[in-house]
Amino acid sequence: MFSLAHRILAVALLLSAAPVVFAAGLVDGGSAEVASVVDGDTIVLKDGSQVRLVGIQAPKLPLGRPNFPAWPMAEDSKAALERLVDGKSVDMRYGGARRDRHGRHLAQLYTQDGTWVQGALLAGGFARVYSFSDNRAVVGEMLALEGQARAHRRGIWSDPFYRVLTPDQAARHLDTFQLVEGKVQNVAVVRGRAYLNFGADWRTDFTVAIEPNDMRAFRDAGLDPRKLEGQRVRVRGWLKSMNGPMIQATHPEQIEILSP
């Protein structure tokens, strides 16, 4: 549990690191008044609609779910978002799909002074990048901000709960969203589907899979999965069990090439 002093320091870090950026590729979605903050990545507008801050995942609160423990720093992330937007007017900008299956807006938010809300939360270590293939407009910028926060161990990156996993640790975290770093041992392409294998036995070791329909997005981004063999990478996504732990990569921003 973080003390009040820690929370004040965390918010100060957020505000000092908050970038003032108006990213290219976003479409104006108008302005709205914020009525309340649900958690670190969801708000309610005065018209009753909700906005899911697209591109990030903040630590989760129970929100009425039985037997669901709050994640570390969930209250801190909510407090940081409240500090930025609660009771204020925000500008919404869209970079892809505009609504999710729950009817929530999927928007990048900007305060009236030009602060990019997602960027501020990432820079302060109150969230991590959580992207989708139909909403990729500013993921590169978000990854850079997350990387800076992680390097300085800000916020969630100081807590072992959010540590970046090794391939050997992946099997112990199935059905959760994780970041995994390791060396791609070999790449196999079977019927157009690419498999990035991180161990000697693809039947049990950690693997990243890319479906044939998603391969074009990787090629368009200049990321040929077949050339990742021998490279150290960081991959993010939901860990599922399929011949060992596996992450399905649907867009290139899920895979970051690391220095040797």
C-alpha positions, 0 to 999 in steps of 0.5 A: 500500500502506498502512503499519502506521501508516495501518492503526492510524489507519484502525481508530481512525477506525472505532471512533470513528465506529462507531454503536451502532444497533439499526435498526427493521425487522430480525428477530432471527436469533440469536447465533453465534460467529465462527470466522474472517474471509474478507474485508471483508464475509464471515465464517465461523461456528463451525458452518461456515456463512458470513455475507455482511454484507448491504448492503455491498461491501468491497474484494475479495481474490483468494481463490484466483481466478487473475489477480484482483488485490486491490483497494486497501485489501482487506487493511485492510478485512479487518483492520477486520472482524477487529478488530470480530468475529474470535473473538467472539459476534455477533448476526444480524438479518435485513431481507429475504432470509436466504440467497443462492444460495451458502447464506450468511446475509445478515445485519446484524451486531451485536457484544455491545456493540451496535456495528452492524458494517456501520455501523462499516465504512461509517463508517470508509470500509472498504466502500460500500453495495451493496443489493438489492431484496429486502434494503432494511431499513436502506439509508437509514442505510447511505447516510448513513454512507457519505456521511459517510465519503466527505465526509471522504475516509476509507478507500477514498474517498481512493483513486482506484480508488473515485472516483465517476464522471461519466456520460462516464467510465462506458463505461470501467468496464463490468462493474464496480460503480460510483457515477455522478453526473450530471444527468438530461437527460431521462426516457423511459417506453416500455411502462412501462419508464423510461429516465433519460438522462444525455446527448443520445444515448441510443444511446451515452450513460450511461442508468439503466433501471427495469423496469415490475415495479420501478416500484411500489417507486419510487412507494411510496418517493415517487420518481417517475422521471419527475420526475428530469428536470433533477435531479442524482443519484448512482446505484449499480449494475453497469455493463452495455453496452446502447445505451451504458453502463447501470445497471439500477435495481431499487429506489429506494435506488440513486438519490440526489437531490443538491443542485443 
